[in-house]
């Protein structure tokens, strides 16, 4: 493989938030939301790492090779055939808009951002690393493809993965659907939420869940009137109630009122999908329903994934 030639200029990538699972679609369904982290990177002549982070979670983000964006950049360079000893220095600026540990895809944003930067900083990088390659590499890092696929492609995605591949189908979300996020101040680490899941589930629950996951493909696209039924989960949300009791209670309250609400990813954010909603009229009611402890935010569904530019 030929040696890599790095570009001298800086590149910026903007990556959307994402919600995963959407109720029954555990580790497979994702939805891109229009709230974006920004990452700017430029190759340096020496071997130094110059990392600056501002915004959400800035005080907790590593400023060395443990930084998740840097890890993703290096993984991309590995894929392109660059030996670790030949990694150049890197200047990285991150402006984080996504809250960390809330179930809105902050880690997926960092991973997709880093991988896109890794190929953008290399002459001909996009020809040697396709979006599908990016998805496979991102899934290896994240462990599941749902959030990273949504951040990569935008819209709603149905994704799957094997031992050495990942793939996704993009679904065109009905324009009648809008999203509202109920974001609590506390976080729940994904690792903790996953440890709460059982090894097995009852057969009847698996059957109900598979039916709803199939229905969700139609509800998101051509039958949004079915969203309440299609977003009912039987395999993960109830098992995690103990880690996020207020979020689980709010979700149940919204669903009882006919709102298609679910825990976003591993939580504790609750996402509600509304149909033909007048948000100017309804947002106040939703804020009152949430009570204290939640920031209520109307998030447009993002039809596009990452956006990259030379700056």
Helices and strands as residue ranges (DSSP letters): E 11-21, E 25-44, E 49-55, G 58-60, H 68-79, G 84-86, E 89-96, H 106-120, H 125-128, H 131-142, H 146-153, E 156-161, E 166-171, E 177-184, H 190-195, H 203-219, G 224-226, H 227-230, G 238-243, H 245-256, E 260-263, E 270-275, H 279-290, E 294-299, E 307-310
